[in-house]
Amino acid sequence: MTTDAAGERRTPEPEEFSRWEAVWRQLPLLLGLVALWVFLWDHIDVLTVTTGILLAIGVTRLLYLPPVLLSGRFNVWRALLLGLRMMFDVVVASIQVATKAVWPTWQPMNAIIDVQLLTRSDLVTTLTAEAISVVPGTVVVDIDRERGLLYCHELGARDQADIDRARERILRTEERIVLAIGTRAQARAVHEARRRRRAGETGATPTVPTGDVTPSQTAPRHPVAEHDAASETRDVDRDRGDATDRNGGMP
């Protein structure tokens, strides 16, 4: 988030990628698919590498999937903190789940909760879902990609306080992922949201909406989501302009 001359906050312009930049940002994913193919064959030769390259290009170009563009940013320190925190969470959650499993008086009471994510990045959403599911006690059961919602099964959620803590933990995991691999604009927005939280400002942490909502209604709940919503709005406006031109100026 930035401020204009009048002191009002405004959403930063979304980052644009040229065609070659998009290909360059997808190159690590192509190399990862080739490496996975080689690992599956457990043998390295010209034929294996060549078929791996062709398969990677075919998977990314022929299958109908949204493009996964890397941000071009990787913070080693934040990634290290993310890994250490995940290991800590796994150990603590494993002990808690094991204790509940053998505790004679413990009565299971679980909940399915919806969590409004801070970003609309497919890569961040996927990594967040994986990071959550790795920790015992929480499993992602469904993802609403259009609205940026995760539906999670939470073990031992007995009251609203437990649900709020679970949502807070999931959002903090997503923030750590954004700080590690997100775009610079997203990382700045997360830092600003954290400063606002420490200062005691309200509205820094998004609340989960109820009922049927659209991405434009849920996005303004967090500075990072505001940045992603601006890109969605601009794409819609451009499509409407193209449709108007094709219709001879008629909407």
N, C-alpha and C positions, 0 to 999 in steps of 0.2 A: 504494500500500500504506500502511496505517496500523497503529498498535499500540494494543492495549487496555490496561486498567489493569494486567494481569499482565505486560505487556511483550511479549506475543506478537503476531506479525503476523497481520493479518486482511485479507481482500479487501474493498475498498470496495463499497458498494452500487451496482449498475448504475443508470445514468441512465434515467429514464422520461420519455416524451413524451406529452402529451395529443394529442387528435386535431388540434386547431388548431395546436399546436406542430409536429406532424408535417407538416401542410400548409405551414406557414411555412418549414420547413427544406427542403422540396422545391421551393419557389418558384424559387430560383436555377436548378435543373435545368430547370424548365418554361420559364423565360426563355431558357436556353441553347438549348433545342430550337426555340423560336420564332425566335431569332436565326439558328440554322443553317438553318431553312426559308427565311428571308428571303435569306440569303446564296446559297442554291441557286438561287433565282429571280432574284437580282441586280436586284430591283426592290421598292420599298417603296410600298404603297398599302393601302387599307382591306381589300381582298379578301385580299391576301397575308398581312397580319398576322392577320386573323380566321381564315383557314384554318390558319395556323401555330399559333394558340392552340388551336383545336379538335383539331388533330393531336397537339399536345403532351399535351393532356388525355387523348385517346384512347390514346396510346402508354403513358402512365403508369398509366392506370386499367383498360384492357381487356386488354392483353397480360399473360400470366402471367410476371411477373418479380418477384424480391424487391424490396421498397421500398428505395430509396437515400435515407437520411436523413443530411443533413449535420450535423456536430457543433455547428454554431453558433459555431465558434471558428476564427479565421484569424490566424496569427501572421505578420505581414509580414516581420519580420527572418528568421525561420526559413524562410519561403518563398523569400526572396532567397538565403539560404545554400544551400537546396536547388537552386535554379536555377543558381547559380554552380558548385556541385559537379558537377551534371550536365554542364554545358558543359566543365568540366575533364576529367571522365571520358570524354566523347565525343572530345575532342581527343587525349588520351593513348591511348585504346583504338584510335582510327583510325590513329595512328602505329604502334602495335604490330602491328595486323593487316596494315597495308601492308608493314611490314618483313618479317613472316613470309611474306607472299605472294611477295616477290621474293628472299627469302634462299635461295640454291641448296641448302644442306645441311639446311634445316628439314624435318622429317618430321611431317606432321599426326598428332596424337593427341588426340582429343576425348573428352568424357564427358557422359553424361546424369546430372545430380545432382538429388536431391530436397532441398528446403529447407523446414524447418518454420517457417512464419511466426509472428510474435509476436502478431498480432491475428486476429480473425475478421470484421473489417469488410469487406464487399464492396467499398466504395469504396476503402479503403486497399489491398486486395488488387489491385484493377484498376490503380490508379495505380502500385503497386509493379511489377506486371508490365510496364506500359508504360514506366516509367523504366528497367527492366532491359533491355528489348528495344531501346530507343533507342541504348544504348551498344554499339558493335560488339564482337563476340566472344561475346556472351551472348544467347540467345534463349529465351523461355519457350515450351515446346512443349505443356504441359498444366497444368491447375489442378485440384486436388482441393479443392473448396470445403468439403466436410463436415469434412475433417481439417485444412484450412488448409495444404496442401502445394503448393509450386510445383515443377514439373519443368522444369529448364533445360538447354539444350545449351551446354556451356562449351567454347570453343575453346582448345586448348593445355593441357588438364588432363592432366598426365602422371603425377602421383603424388597421394598423400593430402594432402600439403601444399598443392598447387594447389587441390584440391577444398575444403579447409578455408578457404583464402583467398577462394574464390569465394562460399562460403556466408556468410562473415563480411561480405563486401562487399554482398551482397544484403540481409542483415539490417540493416546500417547504413543502406542506402537506405530500407528500410521505417521505421526509427526516425526518420530525417529527415522523412519524409512525415507520420508521426504527430505529431511536434513542430510541424509546420506547420499541419495541418488536423485532427488527431485531437481527441478529447474531452479535457477537462481531466484527467480521471482517467487516461486513457491516457498523456497527456504527463507527469503526475507519476510514473507507473510507469516510464516510460522514463528519466526523470531519476534515479530511485532505482536502476534497474538499472545505469546508467552509473556512479553513485557506488560501487556495490558492486564493479563491475569495476575501477575505479581503486584501490579499497581492497584488491584482491586476493582478494575472496571468490569462492568457487567457486559454480557454478550460475547465474551471471548471464547467460551466453550459453547458449541452448538447444541441446541436441544433437538430431540428427535420429533419430527412432525408426525401428526396423526392424520389418517384419511388419505385420499388420493391426492397427490401433489405432483407437480412437474419439476424438472430440474431447475427452472428459473425461480421457482418458489423456495426451493430448499438451498440453492447455492449461496445466497447472501448471508447465510448464517455463520460464515467463517471467511476471513480474508483470502485464504487459499482457494476456497470454493468460489469466491467472487471473481478471482482471476480466471478460473476455468469457465465460469458462466459467461464471461465477456467474450470468450472465443466462440461459445455456442451461439450467443446472440448475434455476433458478427456474421457467422455462417448462415444463419436464418435470414438476416437482412440481405445478404448477397444473393441467396437463392430467390428471394422475393423480387429483387431488382432484375435478375436474369429473366424471371417469368414475365415481368412487366414489359421488358424489352421485346420478348418474343410475341407478346400479345398486342404490340403496337401502341404501348403506353397505357393500355387498359389493365387494371389490377386483376 
